[in-house]
C-alpha cells in the first residue's frame, strides 16, 4: 500500500476517482504511487486496494464525534 494524501489541491486537468468515478475536488485526494490513479477519498482507495484495516480505521474516525456527543449527553443527564 503506497499512496500520497494531497490536501487542498486538485490534480492537473480534470480527474475522476479510480473507483467510484466521482470528480476529484478541491478538498484533496489520494493518489496511488504505483498506478498514478487518483481517488476522491481514502475510503475509495482502501476498497480498491483491498485494505480492510484502513476501512475500519476510517469508520472509527468518522464515528468518534458522534460518540463523544453521546458521552457528553449521558454525563450531563447523570449530573444535573
Backbone as CSV, one residue per row, in Angstrom:
resi,resn,N_x,N_y,N_z,CA_x,CA_y,CA_z,C_x,C_y,C_z
1,UNK,0.853,-1.168,0.000,0.000,0.000,0.000,0.899,1.231,0.000
2,UNK,0.961,1.885,-1.129,1.750,3.105,-1.276,0.869,4.189,-1.853
3,UNK,0.627,5.239,-1.055,-0.218,6.314,-1.535,0.254,7.642,-0.990
4,UNK,-0.204,8.699,-1.634,0.069,10.063,-1.207,-1.272,10.725,-0.956
5,UNK,-1.429,11.343,0.207,-2.639,12.096,0.533,-2.357,13.556,0.219
6,UNK,-3.122,14.133,-0.689,-2.907,15.508,-1.135,-4.056,16.360,-0.614
7,UNK,-3.749,17.366,0.176,-4.771,18.252,0.742,-4.763,19.608,0.062
8,UNK,-5.960,20.129,-0.190,-6.103,21.489,-0.695,-5.635,21.710,-2.119
9,UNK,-5.521,20.663,-2.901,-5.105,20.807,-4.291,-5.938,19.894,-5.171
10,UNK,-5.965,20.210,-6.444,-6.607,19.329,-7.423,-5.532,18.841,-8.375
11,UNK,-5.700,17.661,-8.933,-4.720,17.190,-9.915,-4.790,18.033,-11.185
12,UNK,-3.726,18.008,-11.966,-3.707,18.754,-13.232,-4.762,18.183,-14.166
13,UNK,-5.532,19.061,-14.757,-6.612,18.617,-15.635,-7.774,18.072,-14.817
14,UNK,-8.797,17.645,-15.497,-9.966,17.106,-14.813,-9.728,15.623,-14.511
15,UNK,-9.842,15.238,-13.232,-9.601,13.857,-12.832,-10.816,13.294,-12.128
16,UNK,-10.972,11.989,-12.248,-12.088,11.289,-11.628,-11.565,10.133,-10.790
17,UNK,-12.319,9.796,-9.748,-11.944,8.738,-8.815,-11.786,7.411,-9.559
18,UNK,-10.711,6.691,-9.269,-10.445,5.413,-9.893,-11.406,4.312,-9.481
19,UNK,-12.216,4.548,-8.442,-13.173,3.536,-8.009,-14.609,3.941,-8.321
20,UNK,-15.057,5.073,-7.798,-16.469,5.448,-7.918,-16.757,6.374,-9.092
21,UNK,-15.707,6.943,-9.699,-15.909,7.808,-10.855,-16.288,9.237,-10.523
22,UNK,-16.368,9.576,-9.239,-16.707,10.938,-8.822,-15.550,11.871,-9.154
23,UNK,-15.876,13.106,-9.505,-14.846,14.099,-9.828,-14.007,14.375,-8.587
24,UNK,-12.699,14.396,-8.753,-11.788,14.699,-7.647,-11.832,16.198,-7.430
25,UNK,-12.173,16.631,-6.211,-12.440,18.037,-5.936,-11.290,18.795,-5.321
26,UNK,-11.598,20.035,-4.912,-10.608,20.946,-4.357,-10.176,20.585,-2.941
27,UNK,-10.951,19.760,-2.259,-10.651,19.465,-0.860,-9.567,18.413,-0.684
28,UNK,-8.986,17.932,-1.755,-7.900,16.973,-1.674,-8.266,15.647,-2.305
29,UNK,-7.280,14.776,-2.372,-7.491,13.478,-2.986,-6.370,12.541,-2.562
30,UNK,-6.493,11.286,-2.935,-5.473,10.279,-2.667,-4.942,9.804,-4.015
31,UNK,-3.621,9.701,-4.128,-3.017,9.216,-5.371,-2.218,7.953,-5.069
32,UNK,-2.502,6.908,-5.834,-1.754,5.657,-5.719,-0.407,5.864,-6.410
33,UNK,0.674,5.623,-5.690,2.005,5.875,-6.237,2.312,4.948,-7.402
34,UNK,1.927,3.678,-7.285,2.260,2.705,-8.333,1.494,2.963,-9.631
35,UNK,0.176,3.120,-9.525,-0.651,3.247,-10.732,-0.866,4.696,-11.168
36,UNK,-0.589,5.660,-10.277,-0.830,7.082,-10.516,-2.316,7.418,-10.626
37,UNK,-3.200,6.494,-10.228,-4.639,6.773,-10.225,-4.994,7.666,-9.047
38,UNK,-5.991,8.520,-9.234,-6.497,9.387,-8.168,-7.772,8.785,-7.589
39,UNK,-7.988,9.011,-6.293,-9.206,8.577,-5.615,-9.761,9.765,-4.847
40,UNK,-11.087,9.884,-4.813,-11.718,11.055,-4.198,-11.566,11.071,-2.681
41,UNK,-11.409,9.918,-2.069,-11.224,9.851,-0.615,-10.481,8.577,-0.257
42,UNK,-9.997,8.524,0.972,-9.210,7.384,1.437,-10.018,6.094,1.419
43,UNK,-11.318,6.187,1.648,-12.172,5.002,1.654,-12.182,4.338,0.278
44,UNK,-12.295,5.113,-0.786,-12.275,4.539,-2.143,-10.934,3.863,-2.411
45,UNK,-9.846,4.482,-1.980,-8.530,3.873,-2.173,-8.438,2.557,-1.407
46,UNK,-8.927,2.538,-0.175,-8.868,1.334,0.651,-9.667,0.195,0.025
47,UNK,-10.832,0.499,-0.518,-11.646,-0.528,-1.180,-10.904,-1.062,-2.399
48,UNK,-10.336,-0.170,-3.174,-9.639,-0.567,-4.404,-8.448,-1.473,-4.106
49,UNK,-7.691,-1.151,-3.056,-6.503,-1.952,-2.772,-6.811,-3.109,-1.821
50,UNK,-8.046,-3.201,-1.344,-8.450,-4.330,-0.504,-7.972,-4.238,0.926
51,UNK,-7.803,-3.046,1.451,-7.322,-2.862,2.816,-8.477,-2.769,3.801
52,UNK,-8.826,-3.879,4.398,-9.901,-3.914,5.383,-9.544,-3.094,6.610
53,UNK,-8.305,-3.152,7.041,-7.881,-2.423,8.241,-8.026,-0.920,8.039
54,UNK,-7.654,-0.418,6.862,-7.776,1.009,6.597,-9.245,1.438,6.620
55,UNK,-10.122,0.604,6.078,-11.557,0.910,6.093,-12.084,0.989,7.517
56,UNK,-11.684,0.047,8.362,-12.129,0.057,9.761,-11.630,1.291,10.500
57,UNK,-10.395,1.685,10.242,-9.847,2.883,10.881,-10.607,4.132,10.452
58,UNK,-10.940,4.240,9.168,-11.687,5.396,8.676,-13.078,5.471,9.297
59,UNK,-13.747,4.335,9.419,-15.076,4.320,10.032,-14.998,4.699,11.502
60,UNK,-13.953,4.242,12.190,-13.783,4.582,13.606,-13.568,6.085,13.772
61,UNK,-12.754,6.681,12.914,-12.515,8.126,12.978,-13.801,8.900,12.728
62,UNK,-14.592,8.443,11.788,-15.833,9.137,11.442,-16.857,9.061,12.572
63,UNK,-16.830,7.993,13.363,-17.837,7.828,14.410,-17.437,8.483,15.724
64,UNK,-16.208,8.902,15.887,-15.753,9.490,17.156,-16.527,10.734,17.590
65,UNK,-16.768,11.717,16.715,-17.504,12.904,17.165,-18.905,12.569,17.682
66,UNK,-19.598,11.662,17.026,-20.938,11.276,17.484,-20.859,10.560,18.822
67,UNK,-19.838,9.735,19.004,-19.665,9.012,20.254,-19.375,9.986,21.396
68,UNK,-18.535,10.988,21.145,-18.215,11.982,22.184,-19.451,12.794,22.563
69,UNK,-20.279,13.138,21.583,-21.512,13.876,21.869,-22.443,13.048,22.734
70,UNK,-22.532,11.764,22.442,-23.374,10.870,23.228,-22.845,10.752,24.648
71,UNK,-21.536,10.646,24.821,-20.940,10.577,26.150,-21.230,11.852,26.936
72,UNK,-21.097,13.009,26.306,-21.356,14.283,26.990,-22.815,14.384,27.402
73,UNK,-23.724,13.940,26.551,-25.150,13.970,26.866,-25.458,13.064,28.049
74,UNK,-24.888,11.882,28.062,-25.103,10.955,29.184,-24.559,11.532,30.479
75,UNK,-23.372,12.141,30.424,-22.777,12.741,31.617,-23.644,13.877,32.129
76,UNK,-24.130,14.719,31.210,-24.962,15.855,31.588,-26.272,15.379,32.252
77,UNK,-26.875,14.335,31.708,-28.114,13.807,32.271,-27.895,13.126,33.616
78,UNK,-26.721,12.547,33.817,-26.429,11.855,35.076,-26.036,12.827,36.174
79,UNK,-25.553,14.013,35.813,-25.104,15.016,36.786,-25.792,16.350,36.536
80,UNK,-27.069,16.440,36.875,-27.818,17.690,36.592,-27.338,18.877,37.404
